[in-house]
């Protein structure tokens, strides 16, 4: 059956709209860890501050003490990086349980585009927002600098487990951070200072447990 020109155009428009609504191609899985084999894939700033524990729901990577590490600039003390993986575009997901003392700056952090102790980004998820807390930061040869364009009044920490996600696209410099709600970002930023690096977990000066870490992305060579 021949269709009229208008009907043909309508079909083409419908196909184009459907294609536009299709989800983007999923990035390849580069790394995942359930810590059933320990923490051999991780490089902490202070190994004595981390250990693997049994939660009753599986193993978890626990940062239980303050690292003796002293960063060269004002930035988090407690960092554990994945060994041997540098990424450009990526999606980093994990389950996290904050175990720090309750207060305005109760926090956990996620690190990315980490090149060395003086050059990286990090997300600071804290209970109350101010210029030093619950923001996205860059460390670029100086004390950390806030770069968030959107955040929330605070991250609602309790003693339960929460899902977190960081999405990074290098071409447009976009950073999006999700907390429990995986559809609407809790924080956003746009910055092109760094375009590759390692990823990691930790806290500024608190503590926390991590499970089900998964990294999808595009491998990047050191530049």
N, C-alpha and C positions, 0 to 999 in steps of 0.2 A: 504494500500500500504506500503510495506516494504521499508525503506530508507537504503541507503548504510551507512556503518560506518562513512565515511567522512561527509555525509550529517547530520547524527545524531550529530556528534561532532560540526558541524557548528551551528546547532540549539541550542545546549547547550551553546556554546560560546556566541551566540547572546542573549540568555536569561540572562546569567551572566552579559553581558555588560549593558543590559537594567536595571537590578537590581541595578548595580553600579551607573547608572545615575539617579535613582529615588531620589527625594528629601528626606532628613532625616525626620523621624517622627516628626510632630509638637509637641512642648512642650505644656502641658495643660495651659489654661488660669488661672492665679492665682489672677489677679487684673486688673481692668480698671476703669478709672474715666473720666467723661466728665464735672465734676464740676457743674452739674445741681442741685445738692443737697448741694452745698457748698464745704468746704474743711475739713469736719469732719474726713476724712481718713488720714489726714496728720499731721505731727509733725514738725513745723518749729523751727529753732534755736531762732527766734525772731518773734512771732506772729504779732507784730505791723508792720513788714516789708512786710506782705503778705495780699492779699485779693482776692476775686473772683469778676470778672468783666464780663460784657456782651460785646462781641466783634461785635455783629451783625451777627456773624456766629456761635453763641453758646457761652457758658461760657468759661472763661479761668482763670487760677490760676496765679495771677500777683504778682511778687516780685518787688515792686515799690520803696523800700527804702533800705538803708543799715542796716543790722542787727547790733544790739548792742553786739551781741555774739562775744567773743574773744576766738579763738581756742587755745589749749595748745601748738601747734606747727604751723609753717608757713603753712597755708592751707586756703581754702575758708571760707569766713565769712557767706555767705548766703546759707543755706541748709534747705530743707524741706524733711523729710523722710516719707515714707509710714509706717503707724502703723501696727505692728503685723505680718509682713511678712518677714521671712528670706528665702533666696534662695541659691542654689548651682548653677547649670547650669541655665542660663536664657537668654531671649531675651527681652530687654526693648525698647519700641518705644514711640515716642511722636512728637507732632508738637510744635515748639518753635519760638518765635519772639523776637529777641534781641531788647531791648529798651534803651541800654546804649549809652553814648556819643561815637561818632565815634572816633576811634583811633586804634593803633596797638594792644592793649590788650583788646579791646572790646570783652566781653566773655559771654558765659553761661557755666554751668557745669552740668554733670551727675555723680551721686555718686553710688557706689555699693560695695558689700562685707563690708558694714559699720558695724563695731562691737561696736565701741565707738568713742569718739571724737579724739582719738589718733591712730586709726587703721582702715584704709579703703583705697579704690582706688577712684580716680575720673578722669573724662575726662574733659579737659579744651579746649573748642572750641573758639579760638581767631582769630582775623583778620590777624595777622602776627605771624609767627612762630619764636621762639627762645627757649633757654633752659628752660624758665619759662612760655612759652605760647604755646598753640595749641599742647598739648602733653597729654599723659596718665601718671598719677602720682600715686605713692603709698605714704601713710602716715603711718609709722610704728614706732610709739614712737619717732619720730624726724620730722624735717621739711620735707616737701614734696620732693620726689625724682622722677626724670623723668625716665620712664621705656619704653617709646615708641621705637619700632624698625622700624616703618614707620610712617610718617606723611605727611602733605601737606605744601606748602608755606604759607598757611593761610586759614582761613574759610571765605568765601565771604559774610560777613554780609551786609544786607541792611535792609530796614524797613518791609520786607515781612515775611511770615511764611515759615518755612523750616521743613522738616522731618528729625529726627535723630533716630539712632538705635544703641544699644550696645548689642553685643553677647558675652557671657562668657561660656566657657567650662572648668570645673574644672580639669578633668583627664589630659589634656595636658597643662593646664595653659593659654590657648589662650584667648585673648581679641581682639575684632574687633569693630571698631566704623565707622558708616556710616553717611553721610550727604547728603541728597537729593538723591544721587545715592545709591539705596539699594542693588546693586549687587557687587560693588567694594568698599572695605573699605578705608576710608580716613586715618585711623590710625590703627596700630596693636601693640600688645605687647604680651609677654609671661612671666608670673610670677605666682608662686604658693604660695606666702606669705599667702594669705587668700583664703579660699575655701567656705565661706558662709558669709551671712550678709544681711543687709537691702539695699534698693535702695532709691535714692532721686534725687531731682532736685534743681537748684539754679544758683549761679554765684560766682565768686571769690569776686569781688567788683563792679559789674555792676548791671544790672536789666534785666528782661525779662518776657514774658508771655508764659504760657504752656497750651496746649490743648490735648485732645485725648490720654491720657497716657494709655499704655497697657503693662502688664507684663506677659510673659509666662515663665514657669520655673518649677524647681523641689524644693519643700519645703525642707528646711534644719533646723535641730535643732541646738541650740547654743552648741558649743563645748568647 
